[in-house]
Amino acid sequence: MPGVQELLETLLAQGKTAVIVTNSLRTQVEPICKQHPVLQQIQHVITREDYALCKPDPQSYQLAIKRYKKEGYAVIGFEDSARVVRSLLCIEAVPICICPNSYSLLTTVQDPRICHYESFLNIPQTGPESKLPR
């Protein structure tokens, strides 16, 4: 997705913990990571083999938090599906949905806790309009 590489590079340069949490199988994720060097820098990957209940159940995110959340740090979760972003509402996280405004399911998930942006390029990094934790 446009802008995701720059965001990941910034987070990783700041020493932030990044975790890929996916419903995909490890055999599906590994080739994608090999194609994108920035994804190879992400230290932790949770795939479908690691948990019993798939998204939108929050179990995959709960596992990520249990394994990798550092004390005192906020969790930000990015999803490209309005249906699946609901799983982030069940955990202590800032849920961010990256999908087009025209995405029909977005209107069914009206929740003020969800930050919505059409692309990673639209996420304000700083300033009063930014909902991202510092």
Steps between C-alpha positions, in 0.01 A plus 500: 500500500632848423672656801531185707872457426579852621290452813667169583847643437424790736363273775789255471758783501343620826542153651126429512384140511318395185303178465327358195171346617325320217233241422732371226713189530875531556560345155299786348669775704864402453513557120338843541754597766783388270369734228494804731824566694327726755280206605812293562595753770186423701620268774172329587235328290183335627331285236191282487692203647561691825138536621169312488239763409546717191424869474272678570545309827768697693700189597785571255544854633476380860783258428711777346448720805580216740820414317635837389342804670750695704386645831393862470467497121179550302375255241393616156330252270458548127236313301389531140157356569217674682366160607831392651581835663235397755754257647713799599207645696520198733855569612679800643609655170455797273313340208581644160312392190672563168242467224316715246219724624274320256551167677142405585572313824664810646160652565397196707790543741427848627712529812684817609799293614576395142727731305433473127733605222482422130874430489806504720596823325201674664596421861606821678823434684474791743275786593155528657335295226723200571337229711821298515654452844839655548 
